[in-house]
Amino acid sequence: MSTEIAAPMPGKVAKILVKVGDKVAEDDELITLEAMKMENPIFSTVDGTVKEIKVKEGESVSADQVMIILE
């Protein structure tokens, strides 16, 4: 079963802290999203493995856009 990690707000991907194949735990920081001149950490909601990263650093994202898929 896959879990999608989506952007909670529009912003710019400042840092991607994981790569495909990485094992992550619930509450691990995956991405830093820059929005409203603040850096907002995006955390994993589950334990799992990074299956796909759908964004690149510097890319603008919209609210609810899927950024990472975990399995």
All heavy atoms as TSV, in Angstrom:
chain	resi	resn	atom	element	x	y	z
A	1	MET	N	N	0.840	-1.181	0.000
A	1	MET	CA	C	0.000	0.000	0.000
A	1	MET	C	C	0.887	1.247	0.000
A	1	MET	O	O	1.836	1.343	0.755
A	1	MET	CB	C	-0.897	-0.019	1.246
A	1	MET	CG	C	-1.932	1.072	1.227
A	1	MET	SD	S	-3.180	0.868	2.520
A	1	MET	CE	C	-2.311	1.549	3.919
A	2	SER	N	N	0.564	2.186	-0.854
A	2	SER	CA	C	1.362	3.409	-0.986
A	2	SER	C	C	0.738	4.549	-0.190
A	2	SER	O	O	-0.471	4.611	-0.014
A	2	SER	CB	C	1.441	3.828	-2.451
A	2	SER	OG	O	2.151	2.873	-3.191
A	3	THR	N	N	1.590	5.449	0.269
A	3	THR	CA	C	1.156	6.659	0.950
A	3	THR	C	C	1.713	7.851	0.189
A	3	THR	O	O	2.909	7.894	-0.106
A	3	THR	CB	C	1.676	6.685	2.402
A	3	THR	OG1	O	1.165	5.552	3.092
A	3	THR	CG2	C	1.258	7.957	3.117
A	4	GLU	N	N	0.848	8.797	-0.143
A	4	GLU	CA	C	1.279	9.996	-0.853
A	4	GLU	C	C	1.519	11.132	0.146
A	4	GLU	O	O	0.691	11.371	1.017
A	4	GLU	CB	C	0.214	10.426	-1.867
A	4	GLU	CG	C	0.009	9.416	-2.976
A	4	GLU	CD	C	-1.044	9.842	-3.976
A	4	GLU	OE1	O	-1.917	10.674	-3.627
A	4	GLU	OE2	O	-1.001	9.339	-5.109
A	5	ILE	N	N	2.657	11.788	0.014
A	5	ILE	CA	C	2.970	12.952	0.828
A	5	ILE	C	C	2.762	14.172	-0.068
A	5	ILE	O	O	3.457	14.333	-1.080
A	5	ILE	CB	C	4.421	12.916	1.356
A	5	ILE	CG1	C	4.715	11.608	2.103
A	5	ILE	CG2	C	4.708	14.138	2.206
A	5	ILE	CD1	C	3.894	11.372	3.353
A	6	ALA	N	N	1.788	15.001	0.288
A	6	ALA	CA	C	1.423	16.145	-0.555
A	6	ALA	C	C	1.785	17.457	0.127
A	6	ALA	O	O	1.929	17.533	1.350
A	6	ALA	CB	C	-0.081	16.111	-0.839
A	7	ALA	N	N	1.928	18.484	-0.687
A	7	ALA	CA	C	2.222	19.823	-0.173
A	7	ALA	C	C	0.997	20.362	0.563
A	7	ALA	O	O	-0.096	20.355	0.010
A	7	ALA	CB	C	2.590	20.750	-1.321
A	8	PRO	N	N	1.158	20.831	1.803
A	8	PRO	CA	C	0.023	21.370	2.548
A	8	PRO	C	C	-0.372	22.779	2.089
A	8	PRO	O	O	-1.442	23.267	2.437
A	8	PRO	CB	C	0.521	21.378	3.984
A	8	PRO	CG	C	2.001	21.524	3.852
A	8	PRO	CD	C	2.376	20.797	2.588
A	9	MET	N	N	0.526	23.423	1.321
A	9	MET	CA	C	0.299	24.802	0.876
A	9	MET	C	C	1.143	25.026	-0.370
A	9	MET	O	O	2.074	24.276	-0.628
A	9	MET	CB	C	0.729	25.775	1.969
A	9	MET	CG	C	2.225	25.746	2.238
A	9	MET	SD	S	2.736	26.564	3.731
A	9	MET	CE	C	2.476	25.278	4.933
A	10	PRO	N	N	0.836	26.057	-1.157
A	10	PRO	CA	C	1.716	26.365	-2.282
A	10	PRO	C	C	3.071	26.864	-1.780
A	10	PRO	O	O	3.145	27.486	-0.725
A	10	PRO	CB	C	0.973	27.476	-3.038
A	10	PRO	CG	C	-0.244	27.796	-2.264
A	10	PRO	CD	C	-0.305	26.949	-1.054
A	11	GLY	N	N	4.119	26.562	-2.520
A	11	GLY	CA	C	5.445	27.011	-2.123
A	11	GLY	C	C	6.500	26.514	-3.081
A	11	GLY	O	O	6.193	26.030	-4.168
A	12	LYS	N	N	7.756	26.618	-2.650
A	12	LYS	CA	C	8.882	26.180	-3.461
A	12	LYS	C	C	9.657	25.127	-2.684
A	12	LYS	O	O	9.893	25.274	-1.478
A	12	LYS	CB	C	9.781	27.379	-3.771
A	12	LYS	CG	C	10.916	27.059	-4.734
A	12	LYS	CD	C	11.646	28.313	-5.144
A	12	LYS	CE	C	12.809	28.526	-4.219
A	12	LYS	NZ	N	13.692	29.612	-4.563
A	13	VAL	N	N	10.053	24.054	-3.368
A	13	VAL	CA	C	10.821	22.986	-2.734
A	13	VAL	C	C	12.231	23.519	-2.482
A	13	VAL	O	O	12.992	23.771	-3.418
A	13	VAL	CB	C	10.866	21.725	-3.626
A	13	VAL	CG1	C	11.717	20.642	-2.978
A	13	VAL	CG2	C	9.450	21.215	-3.892
A	14	ALA	N	N	12.563	23.721	-1.215
A	14	ALA	CA	C	13.875	24.262	-0.859
A	14	ALA	C	C	14.923	23.146	-0.769
A	14	ALA	O	O	16.028	23.282	-1.275
A	14	ALA	CB	C	13.803	25.013	0.463
A	15	LYS	N	N	14.559	22.018	-0.119
A	15	LYS	CA	C	15.489	20.904	0.054
A	15	LYS	C	C	14.728	19.596	0.027
A	15	LYS	O	O	13.645	19.490	0.606
A	15	LYS	CB	C	16.204	20.987	1.411
A	15	LYS	CG	C	17.228	22.056	1.532
A	15	LYS	CD	C	17.941	21.943	2.868
A	15	LYS	CE	C	18.209	23.336	3.405
A	15	LYS	NZ	N	18.275	23.445	4.812
A	16	ILE	N	N	15.304	18.604	-0.626
A	16	ILE	CA	C	14.787	17.233	-0.560
A	16	ILE	C	C	15.795	16.460	0.273
A	16	ILE	O	O	16.973	16.391	-0.067
A	16	ILE	CB	C	14.628	16.620	-1.965
A	16	ILE	CG1	C	13.626	17.439	-2.778
A	16	ILE	CG2	C	14.178	15.164	-1.858
A	16	ILE	CD1	C	13.506	17.027	-4.229
A	17	LEU	N	N	15.348	15.909	1.375
A	17	LEU	CA	C	16.259	15.306	2.356
A	17	LEU	C	C	16.356	13.792	2.231
A	17	LEU	O	O	17.078	13.159	3.016
A	17	LEU	CB	C	15.788	15.695	3.764
A	17	LEU	CG	C	15.691	17.211	3.986
A	17	LEU	CD1	C	14.970	17.515	5.291
A	17	LEU	CD2	C	17.056	17.846	3.973
A	18	VAL	N	N	15.633	13.184	1.296
A	18	VAL	CA	C	15.644	11.727	1.108
A	18	VAL	C	C	15.870	11.426	-0.368
A	18	VAL	O	O	15.766	12.300	-1.216
A	18	VAL	CB	C	14.324	11.081	1.574
A	18	VAL	CG1	C	14.155	11.224	3.081
A	18	VAL	CG2	C	13.126	11.661	0.837
A	19	LYS	N	N	16.169	10.152	-0.654
A	19	LYS	CA	C	16.267	9.707	-2.041
A	19	LYS	C	C	15.500	8.401	-2.190
A	19	LYS	O	O	15.162	7.753	-1.189
A	19	LYS	CB	C	17.717	9.582	-2.493
A	19	LYS	CG	C	18.582	8.652	-1.678
A	19	LYS	CD	C	20.035	8.752	-2.136
A	19	LYS	CE	C	20.942	7.805	-1.384
A	19	LYS	NZ	N	21.072	8.048	0.023
A	20	VAL	N	N	15.217	8.028	-3.425
A	20	VAL	CA	C	14.469	6.801	-3.687
A	20	VAL	C	C	15.217	5.623	-3.059
A	20	VAL	O	O	16.437	5.514	-3.173
A	20	VAL	CB	C	14.282	6.593	-5.205
A	20	VAL	CG1	C	13.669	5.230	-5.498
A	20	VAL	CG2	C	13.415	7.695	-5.787
A	21	GLY	N	N	14.470	4.784	-2.348
A	21	GLY	CA	C	15.053	3.621	-1.688
A	21	GLY	C	C	15.336	3.831	-0.211
A	21	GLY	O	O	15.544	2.866	0.522
A	22	ASP	N	N	15.357	5.094	0.236
A	22	ASP	CA	C	15.600	5.374	1.655
A	22	ASP	C	C	14.452	4.839	2.500
A	22	ASP	O	O	13.290	4.963	2.132
A	22	ASP	CB	C	15.716	6.880	1.911
A	22	ASP	CG	C	17.056	7.462	1.486
A	22	ASP	OD1	O	17.935	6.697	1.038
A	22	ASP	OD2	O	17.214	8.688	1.608
A	23	LYS	N	N	14.804	4.269	3.650
A	23	LYS	CA	C	13.784	3.880	4.633
A	23	LYS	C	C	13.555	5.076	5.545
A	23	LYS	O	O	14.507	5.722	5.971
A	23	LYS	CB	C	14.240	2.673	5.441
A	23	LYS	CG	C	14.374	1.410	4.598
A	23	LYS	CD	C	14.334	0.174	5.459
A	23	LYS	CE	C	14.445	-1.101	4.650
A	23	LYS	NZ	N	13.396	-1.292	3.695
A	24	VAL	N	N	12.287	5.374	5.815
A	24	VAL	CA	C	11.947	6.503	6.678
A	24	VAL	C	C	10.994	6.044	7.772
A	24	VAL	O	O	10.275	5.055	7.604
A	24	VAL	CB	C	11.303	7.673	5.879
A	24	VAL	CG1	C	12.287	8.226	4.863
A	24	VAL	CG2	C	10.016	7.256	5.198
A	25	ALA	N	N	11.023	6.754	8.871
A	25	ALA	CA	C	10.118	6.477	9.987
A	25	ALA	C	C	9.076	7.588	10.052
A	25	ALA	O	O	9.302	8.692	9.541
A	25	ALA	CB	C	10.904	6.415	11.293
A	26	GLU	N	N	7.972	7.290	10.684
A	26	GLU	CA	C	6.949	8.311	10.898
A	26	GLU	C	C	7.594	9.504	11.591
A	26	GLU	O	O	8.407	9.345	12.502
A	26	GLU	CB	C	5.826	7.733	11.755
A	26	GLU	CG	C	4.659	8.668	11.917
A	26	GLU	CD	C	3.484	8.037	12.654
A	26	GLU	OE1	O	3.528	6.834	12.951
A	26	GLU	OE2	O	2.533	8.755	12.942
A	27	ASP	N	N	7.269	10.702	11.147
A	27	ASP	CA	C	7.779	11.973	11.681
A	27	ASP	C	C	9.196	12.326	11.232
A	27	ASP	O	O	9.743	13.334	11.678
A	27	ASP	CB	C	7.683	12.036	13.212
A	27	ASP	CG	C	6.245	12.029	13.702
A	27	ASP	OD1	O	5.378	12.565	12.987
A	27	ASP	OD2	O	5.986	11.487	14.785
A	28	ASP	N	N	9.809	11.526	10.323
A	28	ASP	CA	C	11.085	11.940	9.727
A	28	ASP	C	C	10.814	13.088	8.752
A	28	ASP	O	O	9.817	13.070	8.031
A	28	ASP	CB	C	11.735	10.790	8.951
A	28	ASP	CG	C	12.450	9.787	9.833
A	28	ASP	OD1	O	12.511	10.000	11.063
A	28	ASP	OD2	O	12.946	8.779	9.290
A	29	GLU	N	N	11.711	14.058	8.700
A	29	GLU	CA	C	11.549	15.167	7.752
A	29	GLU	C	C	11.976	14.700	6.367
A	29	GLU	O	O	13.042	14.114	6.193
A	29	GLU	CB	C	12.385	16.374	8.185
A	29	GLU	CG	C	12.145	17.584	7.328
A	29	GLU	CD	C	12.873	18.842	7.806
A	29	GLU	OE1	O	13.457	18.830	8.910
A	29	GLU	OE2	O	12.857	19.820	7.057
A	30	LEU	N	N	11.125	14.937	5.365
A	30	LEU	CA	C	11.381	14.503	3.998
A	30	LEU	C	C	11.792	15.656	3.093
A	30	LEU	O	O	12.686	15.528	2.271
A	30	LEU	CB	C	10.123	13.845	3.405
A	30	LEU	CG	C	9.513	12.683	4.199
A	30	LEU	CD1	C	8.232	12.220	3.532
A	30	LEU	CD2	C	10.508	11.556	4.341
A	31	ILE	N	N	11.087	16.776	3.234
A	31	ILE	CA	C	11.268	17.925	2.347
A	31	ILE	C	C	11.155	19.204	3.177
A	31	ILE	O	O	10.403	19.244	4.147
A	31	ILE	CB	C	10.174	17.938	1.242
A	31	ILE	CG1	C	10.452	16.824	0.218
A	31	ILE	CG2	C	10.056	19.281	0.537
A	31	ILE	CD1	C	9.445	16.756	-0.914
A	32	THR	N	N	11.913	20.217	2.770
A	32	THR	CA	C	11.718	21.555	3.320
A	32	THR	C	C	11.033	22.370	2.233
A	32	THR	O	O	11.550	22.482	1.121
A	32	THR	CB	C	13.057	22.199	3.718
A	32	THR	OG1	O	13.719	21.348	4.650
A	32	THR	CG2	C	12.830	23.564	4.351
A	33	LEU	N	N	9.863	22.902	2.557
A	33	LEU	CA	C	9.068	23.689	1.624
A	33	LEU	C	C	9.127	25.146	2.049
A	33	LEU	O	O	8.857	25.469	3.204
A	33	LEU	CB	C	7.620	23.179	1.649
A	33	LEU	CG	C	6.670	23.729	0.600
A	33	LEU	CD1	C	7.104	23.300	-0.795
A	33	LEU	CD2	C	5.256	23.227	0.873
A	34	GLU	N	N	9.517	26.015	1.119
A	34	GLU	CA	C	9.594	27.448	1.409
A	34	GLU	C	C	8.272	28.095	0.984
A	34	GLU	O	O	7.878	28.009	-0.175
A	34	GLU	CB	C	10.757	28.044	0.628
A	34	GLU	CG	C	11.217	29.378	1.108
A	34	GLU	CD	C	12.473	29.793	0.372
A	34	GLU	OE1	O	13.561	29.345	0.778
A	34	GLU	OE2	O	12.351	30.551	-0.609
A	35	ALA	N	N	7.594	28.688	1.949
A	35	ALA	CA	C	6.316	29.345	1.662
A	35	ALA	C	C	6.180	30.553	2.576
A	35	ALA	O	O	6.501	30.471	3.758
A	35	ALA	CB	C	5.163	28.379	1.889
A	36	MET	N	N	5.719	31.633	2.037
A	36	MET	CA	C	5.517	32.864	2.795
A	36	MET	C	C	6.787	33.272	3.535
A	36	MET	O	O	6.769	33.635	4.701
A	36	MET	CB	C	4.334	32.721	3.751
A	36	MET	CG	C	3.023	32.443	3.041
A	36	MET	SD	S	1.623	32.241	4.141
A	36	MET	CE	C	2.008	30.689	4.936
A	37	LYS	N	N	7.947	33.142	2.862
A	37	LYS	CA	C	9.262	33.503	3.393
A	37	LYS	C	C	9.650	32.725	4.652
A	37	LYS	O	O	10.475	33.163	5.443
A	37	LYS	CB	C	9.360	35.007	3.647
A	37	LYS	CG	C	9.119	35.815	2.390
A	37	LYS	CD	C	9.581	37.238	2.563
A	37	LYS	CE	C	9.143	38.051	1.379
A	37	LYS	NZ	N	10.109	38.301	0.390
A	38	MET	N	N	9.025	31.548	4.822
A	38	MET	CA	C	9.359	30.672	5.949
A	38	MET	C	C	9.696	29.294	5.398
A	38	MET	O	O	9.172	28.893	4.363
A	38	MET	CB	C	8.172	30.544	6.917
A	38	MET	CG	C	7.860	31.805	7.672
A	38	MET	SD	S	6.370	31.678	8.696
A	38	MET	CE	C	6.471	30.071	9.384
A	39	GLU	N	N	10.563	28.572	6.116
A	39	GLU	CA	C	10.857	27.195	5.751
A	39	GLU	C	C	9.948	26.285	6.563
A	39	GLU	O	O	9.915	26.373	7.792
A	39	GLU	CB	C	12.327	26.869	5.985
A	39	GLU	CG	C	13.233	27.573	5.001
A	39	GLU	CD	C	14.660	27.074	5.032
A	39	GLU	OE1	O	15.036	26.343	5.967
A	39	GLU	OE2	O	15.411	27.419	4.106
A	40	ASN	N	N	9.194	25.435	5.860
A	40	ASN	CA	C	8.229	24.549	6.501
A	40	ASN	C	C	8.656	23.104	6.281
A	40	ASN	O	O	8.698	22.644	5.135
A	40	ASN	CB	C	6.837	24.761	5.887
A	40	ASN	CG	C	6.376	26.192	6.040
A	40	ASN	OD1	O	5.937	26.596	7.085
A	40	ASN	ND2	N	6.505	26.986	4.978
A	41	PRO	N	N	8.972	22.381	7.359
A	41	PRO	CA	C	9.354	20.978	7.194
A	41	PRO	C	C	8.125	20.126	6.852
A	41	PRO	O	O	7.044	20.336	7.391
A	41	PRO	CB	C	9.919	20.605	8.569
A	41	PRO	CG	C	9.296	21.574	9.516
A	41	PRO	CD	C	9.028	22.822	8.743
A	42	ILE	N	N	8.308	19.193	5.934
A	42	ILE	CA	C	7.261	18.242	5.567
A	42	ILE	C	C	7.715	16.879	6.080
A	42	ILE	O	O	8.787	16.392	5.711
A	42	ILE	CB	C	7.041	18.206	4.036
A	42	ILE	CG1	C	6.817	19.614	3.479
A	42	ILE	CG2	C	5.900	17.255	3.685
A	42	ILE	CD1	C	5.618	20.357	4.043
A	43	PHE	N	N	6.898	16.284	6.942
A	43	PHE	CA	C	7.265	15.048	7.623
A	43	PHE	C	C	6.541	13.839	7.041
A	43	PHE	O	O	5.447	13.962	6.487
A	43	PHE	CB	C	6.918	15.153	9.119
A	43	PHE	CG	C	7.664	16.248	9.832
A	43	PHE	CD1	C	7.041	17.451	10.124
A	43	PHE	CD2	C	8.983	16.082	10.194
A	43	PHE	CE1	C	7.716	18.463	10.783
A	43	PHE	CE2	C	9.671	17.093	10.857
A	43	PHE	CZ	C	9.037	18.281	11.146
A	44	SER	N	N	7.145	12.666	7.227
A	44	SER	CA	C	6.497	11.409	6.844
A	44	SER	C	C	5.339	11.137	7.801
A	44	SER	O	O	5.437	11.398	9.000
A	44	SER	CB	C	7.507	10.260	6.926
A	44	SER	OG	O	6.869	9.044	6.640
A	45	THR	N	N	4.259	10.611	7.257
A	45	THR	CA	C	3.099	10.272	8.094
A	45	THR	C	C	3.097	8.798	8.473
A	45	THR	O	O	2.266	8.366	9.274
A	45	THR	CB	C	1.797	10.613	7.357
A	45	THR	OG1	O	1.795	9.942	6.095
A	45	THR	CG2	C	1.662	12.116	7.137
A	46	VAL	N	N	4.021	8.022	7.883
A	46	VAL	CA	C	4.084	6.577	8.127
A	46	VAL	C	C	5.532	6.104	8.092
A	46	VAL	O	O	6.410	6.808	7.603
A	46	VAL	CB	C	3.283	5.785	7.055
A	46	VAL	CG1	C	1.802	6.100	7.115
A	46	VAL	CG2	C	3.830	6.039	5.667
A	47	ASP	N	N	5.768	4.890	8.595
A	47	ASP	CA	C	7.044	4.215	8.374
A	47	ASP	C	C	6.995	3.629	6.966
A	47	ASP	O	O	5.945	3.124	6.546
A	47	ASP	CB	C	7.241	3.069	9.369
A	47	ASP	CG	C	7.393	3.543	10.811
A	47	ASP	OD1	O	7.676	4.730	11.029
A	47	ASP	OD2	O	7.230	2.706	11.712
A	48	GLY	N	N	8.091	3.687	6.235
A	48	GLY	CA	C	8.078	3.108	4.894
A	48	GLY	C	C	9.368	3.346	4.148
A	48	GLY	O	O	10.376	3.744	4.722
A	49	THR	N	N	9.308	3.107	2.841
A	49	THR	CA	C	10.440	3.284	1.948
A	49	THR	C	C	10.041	4.275	0.862
A	49	THR	O	O	8.925	4.215	0.350
A	49	THR	CB	C	10.822	1.926	1.304
A	49	THR	OG1	O	11.109	0.990	2.335
A	49	THR	CG2	C	12.045	2.071	0.401
A	50	VAL	N	N	10.966	5.174	0.516
A	50	VAL	CA	C	10.691	6.161	-0.529
A	50	VAL	C	C	10.634	5.425	-1.872
A	50	VAL	O	O	11.622	4.845	-2.314
A	50	VAL	CB	C	11.775	7.264	-0.567
A	50	VAL	CG1	C	11.498	8.255	-1.691
A	50	VAL	CG2	C	11.849	7.980	0.774
A	51	LYS	N	N	9.454	5.434	-2.498
A	51	LYS	CA	C	9.250	4.762	-3.785
A	51	LYS	C	C	9.484	5.712	-4.951
A	51	LYS	O	O	10.056	5.330	-5.959
A	51	LYS	CB	C	7.828	4.197	-3.847
A	51	LYS	CG	C	7.481	3.506	-5.142
A	51	LYS	CD	C	6.061	2.988	-5.117
A	51	LYS	CE	C	5.692	2.353	-6.440
A	51	LYS	NZ	N	4.280	2.010	-6.488
A	52	GLU	N	N	9.018	6.962	-4.806
A	52	GLU	CA	C	9.119	7.917	-5.906
A	52	GLU	C	C	9.160	9.337	-5.352
A	52	GLU	O	O	8.458	9.658	-4.407
A	52	GLU	CB	C	7.896	7.757	-6.819
A	52	GLU	CG	C	7.955	8.527	-8.102
A	52	GLU	CD	C	6.744	8.260	-9.007
A	52	GLU	OE1	O	5.938	7.360	-8.716
A	52	GLU	OE2	O	6.622	8.999	-9.984
A	53	ILE	N	N	10.006	10.180	-5.967
A	53	ILE	CA	C	10.049	11.604	-5.649
A	53	ILE	C	C	9.566	12.326	-6.895
A	53	ILE	O	O	10.174	12.208	-7.960
A	53	ILE	CB	C	11.472	12.051	-5.247
A	53	ILE	CG1	C	11.926	11.281	-4.002
A	53	ILE	CG2	C	11.506	13.560	-5.002
A	53	ILE	CD1	C	13.368	11.505	-3.611
A	54	LYS	N	N	8.471	13.055	-6.766
A	54	LYS	CA	C	7.806	13.647	-7.924
A	54	LYS	C	C	8.123	15.126	-8.125
A	54	LYS	O	O	7.543	15.758	-8.993
A	54	LYS	CB	C	6.289	13.442	-7.805
A	54	LYS	CG	C	5.907	11.951	-7.738
A	54	LYS	CD	C	4.447	11.730	-7.552
A	54	LYS	CE	C	3.628	11.759	-8.790
A	54	LYS	NZ	N	3.932	10.852	-9.871
A	55	VAL	N	N	9.034	15.674	-7.306
A	55	VAL	CA	C	9.411	17.085	-7.420
A	55	VAL	C	C	10.935	17.208	-7.427
A	55	VAL	O	O	11.633	16.267	-7.083
A	55	VAL	CB	C	8.824	17.927	-6.265
A	55	VAL	CG1	C	7.308	17.981	-6.331
A	55	VAL	CG2	C	9.288	17.397	-4.908
A	56	LYS	N	N	11.418	18.388	-7.800
A	56	LYS	CA	C	12.850	18.685	-7.782
A	56	LYS	C	C	13.076	19.923	-6.914
A	56	LYS	O	O	12.173	20.745	-6.758
A	56	LYS	CB	C	13.339	18.985	-9.202
A	56	LYS	CG	C	13.292	17.783	-10.132
A	56	LYS	CD	C	13.776	18.174	-11.524
A	56	LYS	CE	C	13.926	17.022	-12.467
A	56	LYS	NZ	N	12.919	16.018	-12.475
A	57	GLU	N	N	14.280	20.049	-6.381
A	57	GLU	CA	C	14.621	21.243	-5.605
A	57	GLU	C	C	14.471	22.477	-6.496
A	57	GLU	O	O	14.840	22.445	-7.663
A	57	GLU	CB	C	16.038	21.144	-5.039
A	57	GLU	CG	C	16.130	20.161	-3.898
A	57	GLU	CD	C	17.487	20.140	-3.214
A	57	GLU	OE1	O	18.356	20.971	-3.539
A	57	GLU	OE2	O	17.663	19.273	-2.337
A	58	GLY	N	N	13.878	23.530	-5.942
A	58	GLY	CA	C	13.670	24.765	-6.678
A	58	GLY	C	C	12.341	24.818	-7.407
A	58	GLY	O	O	11.937	25.868	-7.900
A	59	GLU	N	N	11.640	23.688	-7.481
A	59	GLU	CA	C	10.351	23.622	-8.183
A	59	GLU	C	C	9.241	24.235	-7.335
A	59	GLU	O	O	9.202	24.044	-6.123
A	59	GLU	CB	C	10.033	22.157	-8.480
A	59	GLU	CG	C	8.747	21.922	-9.232
A	59	GLU	CD	C	8.523	20.440	-9.539
A	59	GLU	OE1	O	9.485	19.661	-9.583
A	59	GLU	OE2	O	7.357	20.081	-9.726
A	60	SER	N	N	8.347	24.950	-7.978
A	60	SER	CA	C	7.163	25.467	-7.285
A	60	SER	C	C	6.089	24.384	-7.276
A	60	SER	O	O	5.921	23.669	-8.267
A	60	SER	CB	C	6.630	26.702	-7.996
A	60	SER	OG	O	7.538	27.771	-7.849
A	61	VAL	N	N	5.404	24.265	-6.140
A	61	VAL	CA	C	4.336	23.273	-6.007
A	61	VAL	C	C	3.054	23.980	-5.584
A	61	VAL	O	O	3.082	25.039	-4.971
A	61	VAL	CB	C	4.695	22.162	-4.992
A	61	VAL	CG1	C	5.874	21.347	-5.479
A	61	VAL	CG2	C	4.990	22.729	-3.613
A	62	SER	N	N	1.942	23.357	-5.916
A	62	SER	CA	C	0.649	23.891	-5.496
A	62	SER	C	C	0.152	23.097	-4.292
A	62	SER	O	O	0.651	22.005	-4.002
A	62	SER	CB	C	-0.352	23.814	-6.653
A	62	SER	OG	O	-0.446	22.494	-7.128
A	63	ALA	N	N	-0.830	23.646	-3.601
A	63	ALA	CA	C	-1.411	22.951	-2.450
A	63	ALA	C	C	-1.962	21.611	-2.913
A	63	ALA	O	O	-2.549	21.512	-3.996
A	63	ALA	CB	C	-2.511	23.798	-1.829
A	64	ASP	N	N	-1.739	20.591	-2.123
A	64	ASP	CA	C	-2.213	19.221	-2.366
A	64	ASP	C	C	-1.496	18.506	-3.511
A	64	ASP	O	O	-1.897	17.410	-3.889
A	64	ASP	CB	C	-3.735	19.186	-2.588
A	64	ASP	CG	C	-4.496	19.715	-1.380
A	64	ASP	OD1	O	-4.064	19.451	-0.241
A	64	ASP	OD2	O	-5.510	20.410	-1.572
A	65	GLN	N	N	-0.442	19.102	-4.054
A	65	GLN	CA	C	0.341	18.410	-5.088
A	65	GLN	C	C	1.151	17.301	-4.427
A	65	GLN	O	O	1.820	17.516	-3.413
A	65	GLN	CB	C	1.270	19.390	-5.798
A	65	GLN	CG	C	2.126	18.744	-6.881
A	65	GLN	CD	C	2.984	19.757	-7.611
A	65	GLN	OE1	O	2.681	20.939	-7.659
A	65	GLN	NE2	N	4.084	19.290	-8.184
A	66	VAL	N	N	1.123	16.097	-4.993
A	66	VAL	CA	C	1.878	14.965	-4.452
A	66	VAL	C	C	3.356	15.200	-4.716
A	66	VAL	O	O	3.768	15.471	-5.848
A	66	VAL	CB	C	1.412	13.633	-5.069
A	66	VAL	CG1	C	2.294	12.474	-4.597
A	66	VAL	CG2	C	-0.048	13.364	-4.719
A	67	MET	N	N	4.167	15.093	-3.646
A	67	MET	CA	C	5.608	15.322	-3.767
A	67	MET	C	C	6.412	14.026	-3.658
A	67	MET	O	O	7.401	13.854	-4.349
A	67	MET	CB	C	6.066	16.322	-2.698
A	67	MET	CG	C	5.406	17.696	-2.840
A	67	MET	SD	S	6.101	18.932	-1.725
A	67	MET	CE	C	5.619	18.267	-0.129
A	68	ILE	N	N	5.979	13.155	-2.754
A	68	ILE	CA	C	6.706	11.892	-2.514
A	68	ILE	C	C	5.690	10.776	-2.333
A	68	ILE	O	O	4.616	10.973	-1.734
A	68	ILE	CB	C	7.596	12.009	-1.251
A	68	ILE	CG1	C	8.757	12.982	-1.505
A	68	ILE	CG2	C	8.135	10.647	-0.826
A	68	ILE	CD1	C	9.741	13.102	-0.369
A	69	ILE	N	N	6.050	9.592	-2.842
A	69	ILE	CA	C	5.222	8.403	-2.624
A	69	ILE	C	C	6.066	7.417	-1.799
A	69	ILE	O	O	7.202	7.102	-2.149
A	69	ILE	CB	C	4.784	7.768	-3.951
A	69	ILE	CG1	C	3.906	8.755	-4.718
A	69	ILE	CG2	C	4.044	6.454	-3.700
A	69	ILE	CD1	C	3.474	8.299	-6.083
A	70	LEU	N	N	5.484	6.955	-0.701
A	70	LEU	CA	C	6.115	5.971	0.180
A	70	LEU	C	C	5.381	4.656	0.056
A	70	LEU	O	O	4.178	4.616	-0.191
A	70	LEU	CB	C	6.049	6.439	1.637
A	70	LEU	CG	C	6.651	7.798	1.973
A	70	LEU	CD1	C	6.363	8.136	3.433
A	70	LEU	CD2	C	8.133	7.804	1.721
A	71	GLU	N	N	6.117	3.556	0.257
A	71	GLU	CA	C	5.419	2.273	0.329
A	71	GLU	C	C	5.925	1.465	1.491
A	71	GLU	O	O	6.925	1.774	2.073
A	71	GLU	CB	C	5.512	1.495	-0.988
A	71	GLU	CG	C	6.859	1.026	-1.389
A	71	GLU	CD	C	6.823	0.183	-2.666
A	71	GLU	OE1	O	5.839	0.144	-3.398
A	71	GLU	OE2	O	7.835	-0.434	-2.930
